[in-house]
Amino acid sequence: MSEEQISGLPRLSELVEVLAGLSGNFEEHFERAIAIGMSNILGEDHLVIAALRRALDNVRGIVAMADQKNIFCGVPIVRFQIDTAMTLYGRRLVADVDDYVLHMMKGEERRKYKDRDGEKMTDAYLHKKLTGEHEHASDLYSGSSGFVHFSTQHLHRVLDLDYYKRTGGLALRSHDEIVAGWPNEELRAALLHFVYASHVILSECEIWEKKRWPGSGSER
């Protein structure tokens, strides 16, 4: 990330305040959703409630990881949040939402389910489709996925890449560099990405609420 990009990021304190606000937004949607009650709940409602519960826990999780400067546990939470957004968005692509939810409730993999056009709901398919409405969805997915599976992201944190570029030889970074926490500029970028993914989830909740209570606005 360039110096210009880093300087353009919100301050860490500002991002923490945004996360607190997001938590409140998620809780408001969650309370409205569970107020439906089990006697009136539909498959789509169930999906939204589960997504909101996960989104709330993800907020708490990334705040804790930011506090600990724990990059390898923190960045995957960004991936969890965009995954939640993708699954929630997927309900708008299927012919039968109840069947879509039932498929996952039975323990079946989402990627084996087909949308109304006969396309399998794989991660690749969903994040590309989601990018049509939220332009950075695929970038967030790709950038955070490298931290979920053991990859170059983990290897490069222990190897001295500058030494390799100079000499072609392999050497470990210093002990202090290897055990260093989450660099501030990377932390700020990750939190900004998390906020973006969270807003995608909130937009899906707004769409659901307008469908569930047409014409009622935000008042329930």
C-alpha positions in Angstrom: 0.0 0.0 0.0 1.4 3.4 -1.0 2.0 6.3 1.4 -0.8 8.2 -0.3 -3.2 5.3 0.2 -2.2 4.9 3.8 -2.6 8.7 4.5 -6.1 8.5 3.0 -7.3 5.9 5.4 -9.5 6.9 8.4 -7.7 7.0 11.7 -7.9 3.9 13.9 -10.0 5.7 16.5 -12.5 6.7 13.8 -12.8 3.1 12.6 -13.3 1.8 16.1 -16.2 4.3 16.4 -17.7 3.1 13.1 -17.5 -0.5 14.3 -19.4 0.4 17.5 -22.1 2.0 15.3 -22.3 -1.0 13.1 -22.8 -3.2 16.1 -25.8 -1.1 17.1 -27.2 -1.3 13.6 -26.9 -5.0 13.5 -28.5 -5.3 16.9 -31.5 -3.2 15.8 -32.1 -5.4 12.7 -31.6 -8.5 14.9 -34.2 -7.4 17.4 -36.8 -6.6 14.7 -36.1 -10.0 13.1 -36.5 -12.2 16.1 -39.6 -10.2 17.2 -41.4 -12.0 14.3 -41.6 -15.1 16.5 -41.4 -18.7 15.7 -45.1 -19.0 14.8 -44.6 -16.6 11.9 -41.0 -17.2 10.8 -40.2 -18.0 7.2 -37.1 -19.6 5.7 -35.8 -16.2 4.6 -36.3 -14.8 8.1 -34.3 -17.6 9.6 -31.5 -16.9 7.2 -31.4 -13.2 8.0 -31.5 -13.9 11.8 -28.6 -16.3 11.5 -26.6 -13.9 9.3 -27.1 -11.1 11.7 -26.0 -13.2 14.7 -22.8 -14.1 12.8 -22.3 -10.5 11.7 -22.5 -9.3 15.3 -20.0 -11.9 16.5 -17.7 -11.0 13.7 -17.8 -7.3 14.9 -16.9 -8.4 18.4 -14.2 -10.7 17.0 -12.4 -8.2 14.8 -12.4 -5.6 17.6 -10.7 -8.2 19.9 -8.2 -9.1 17.2 -7.4 -5.5 16.5 -6.9 -5.0 20.2 -4.4 -7.9 20.2 -2.8 -6.8 16.9 -3.5 -10.4 15.8 -3.3 -10.2 12.0 -3.6 -14.0 11.2 -6.8 -14.3 13.2 -8.1 -10.8 12.3 -8.0 -10.8 8.5 -10.0 -14.1 8.2 -12.8 -12.3 10.0 -13.1 -9.9 7.1 -13.5 -13.0 4.9 -16.2 -14.3 7.3 -18.1 -11.1 6.9 -18.0 -11.0 3.1 -19.0 -14.7 3.1 -22.0 -13.8 5.2 -22.9 -11.1 2.8 -22.5 -13.5 -0.2 -24.8 -16.2 1.4 -27.4 -13.6 2.3 -27.3 -12.1 -1.2 -27.6 -15.6 -2.6 -31.2 -15.7 -1.4 -32.1 -13.2 -4.1 -30.7 -15.4 -6.9 -32.7 -18.6 -6.1 -36.1 -19.6 -7.3 -37.2 -20.9 -3.9 -35.7 -19.2 -0.8 -37.2 -21.7 1.6 -35.7 -24.5 -0.3 -32.3 -22.7 -0.4 -32.4 -22.3 3.4 -33.5 -25.8 4.0 -30.7 -27.1 1.8 -28.1 -25.4 4.2 -30.0 -26.4 7.3 -29.7 -30.0 6.4 -25.9 -29.6 6.3 -25.6 -29.5 2.5 -23.0 -27.2 0.9 -24.2 -24.0 -0.5 -21.9 -24.4 -3.5 -23.9 -27.4 -4.7 -27.2 -25.4 -4.8 -28.2 -23.9 -8.1 -29.7 -20.4 -8.6 -32.7 -19.8 -10.8 -30.5 -19.7 -13.9 -29.0 -23.1 -13.1 -25.6 -21.8 -11.9 -24.0 -23.4 -8.9 -23.7 -21.1 -5.9 -20.0 -21.3 -5.5 -18.0 -18.7 -3.8 -16.5 -17.6 -7.1 -19.9 -17.2 -8.7 -21.4 -15.4 -5.7 -18.7 -12.8 -5.1 -18.6 -12.0 -8.8 -22.4 -11.5 -8.9 -22.3 -9.5 -5.7 -19.6 -7.3 -7.3 -22.3 -6.2 -9.8 -24.0 -4.3 -6.9 -21.0 -3.7 -4.6 -17.9 -3.1 -6.7 -15.3 -4.1 -4.2 -16.8 -7.5 -3.1 -14.5 -9.7 -5.2 -11.4 -7.7 -4.1 -12.3 -8.1 -0.5 -12.9 -11.8 -1.0 -9.6 -12.4 -2.8 -7.6 -10.3 -0.4 -8.8 -11.9 2.8 -8.9 -15.5 1.5 -5.1 -15.5 1.4 -5.2 -15.4 5.2 -7.7 -18.3 5.6 -5.6 -21.0 4.0 -1.9 -21.4 4.8 -0.4 -19.4 2.0 2.3 -16.9 0.8 0.8 -14.4 3.3 2.1 -16.6 6.2 5.4 -17.5 4.5 6.3 -14.0 3.6 5.8 -12.8 7.2 8.8 -14.9 8.3 11.0 -14.7 5.2 13.3 -11.7 4.5 12.1 -10.8 1.1 14.4 -7.8 0.7 17.4 -10.2 1.2 15.9 -12.5 -1.4 15.5 -9.8 -3.9 19.1 -8.6 -3.3 20.8 -12.0 -3.3 18.4 -14.7 -4.5 19.0 -16.5 -1.2 16.6 -17.4 1.6 16.8 -16.0 5.1 14.5 -15.6 8.0 13.5 -12.1 9.2 14.7 -11.1 12.7 12.9 -12.6 15.7 11.3 -9.2 16.5 10.0 -8.9 12.9 8.6 -12.4 12.9 6.6 -11.9 16.1 5.6 -8.3 15.4 1.9 -7.6 15.6 -0.5 -6.2 13.1 1.1 -3.2 11.4 -1.1 -0.1 11.9 -1.6 0.7 8.2 -2.6 -2.9 7.5 -4.9 -2.9 10.5 -6.6 0.3 9.3 -7.1 -1.1 5.8 -8.6 -4.4 7.1 -11.0 -2.6 9.4 -12.1 -0.4 6.5 -12.7 -3.6 4.4 -14.6 -5.1 7.3 -16.8 -2.0 7.5 -17.5 -2.3 3.7 -18.5 -5.9 4.0 -20.7 -5.1 7.0 -22.6 -2.4 5.0 -23.3 -5.0 2.3 -25.0 -7.2 4.9 -26.9 -4.2 6.2 -28.1 -3.3 2.7 -29.4 -6.9 2.3 -31.2 -6.6 5.6 -32.9 -3.4 4.4 -34.0 -5.2 1.2 -35.4 -8.0 3.3 -37.2 -5.7 5.7 -38.9 -3.8 2.9 -40.1 -7.1 1.4 -41.2 -8.4 4.8 -43.0 -5.2 5.9 -43.8 -3.4 2.6 -44.6 0.3 3.0 -43.7 0.4 6.7 -40.3 2.1 6.4 -38.0 1.6 9.4 -40.8 1.8 12.0 -42.1 -1.6 13.1 
